[in-house]
């Protein structure tokens, strides 16, 4: 028997638009996952700390501000520093197609661009984020 997938959904940086993040968080929750939504204006340090404290299997970042390269890079760096590279990082938002290969090279597992369905996100998370075994 295994526990549900645990996902931290976060809005890093100064971006104040969180509707998409909330929609994704709800879709993951409705699909049976445990979701922690951190709210607006989170630092990468706060996001990584939350993911580690919550024993999350993944961090989903929503970035609309244009600072995606900086914010994703810092989250991945902090996970490496904290020896928590088993936490899968994925995200979405207004991210140019040209930046996706660089994000992937940093260690971001998947980027969902505008138009991605909530079902495609749920299916991807189920296929790529491990569950924890029940103790």
N, C-alpha and C positions, 0 to 999 in steps of 0.2 A: 504494500500500500504506500502511496506517495502523497505528499501534501500538494496543494495547488501551487501553480507557478506564482511567484511573487514579483511584482513589477513596481518600480518607482517611476512615476510620470512626473516630469519636472519642466519648469519654464525658467531656464537660466537667463541671466542678464537683465537688461532694462526693458525688454519687450513686455508690454502690458496687455497683449491680446491672448487670452487663454481659452477661447471657446473650443478650438480644435483639440487642445490637450484634454479638456474636460470630456469631449465627445469620445476620444480614444480611451480615456480612463474608464468611462462608463461601459464602453463596448467590451473592454478586457474584463471588467468586473462581471458584466452580464454573461460572459463566456465562462465564468467560474474561477477566474484568477483573483488573487488577492492584490489589490492595487493601493498604493500610497501616493496620493497627489500632493506635492509639496507646496503648491501655490506659486504665486508670481514672484519675480525678482530674486531668485535663488542664486547663490554663488556656486561655482563648481564644487568648492569645498563642502558646502552644506549638502549638496546633492549626493556626493560620494559618501559622506558621513551617514546620511539617512539610509542609503542603499546597504551599507555595511551593517548598521544597527538593525535594520529590518530584515537582514538575511535575504535580500532580494536576489533573484536570478538575473534580473535585467534592469536597465535604466533606459527609459524612453524620453528623449529630449525633444521639445518643441521649440523651434527657433524661427522667428519671422523677422528679426531685426537686422539681418545681414551679418551678424557676428558669429555665424555658425562655425567657421574654421577655428576661430579662437576658442570658443566655448566648448566645442566637441573635443578639440585637442587637449584642453586643460582637464576635462573630465577623464579622458583616457590616461593622461599622464598621472593624475592622482590615483586612479585605480592601480596603475603599475607601482607607484610609490607605496601604496597600502597593501601590496601583494594580493589584490582582489581582481585579477584579470579574468577570473572565472565569471564575473558579472558581465553579461552581454549588453553592449551599448547599441541602441538603434535610435532613430529619430525621424523627424519630418519637419515640414514647414516650407518656407519660401527659400529653397536651396537650388541654385543654378545647376543644371545637369553637368556643367563643366567642373564643378567642385566635388561631385560625388566620388570620382576616383581618388582624389586626395583624401577625402574623409575615410574611404575604405582602407587606404594605405596606412592611415593613422590607427586603424583598428575598429572603426565603426562598422558594425556588422550589416546594417541595412539602413537606407534612407527612403522614406516614403514621401513622395512629392504630391502637390495638390492633385486631387482627383483619385487618390488611393482610397479604396473602400475600407470601412471599418472591418469588414469580414476578411479582407486580404491581410490586414494587420494582425487580427486575431489568429488567422491560420499560420502566418509567418512566426509569430511568437510561440505558438504551440509546437511548431516544427523545430525551432532553433533555441529555445530557452529550456534548460533542464528543470525538472522538479526536484525537490528535496525529498529524500526518503523519510517516512515517518519513523520516529524513534520508538 
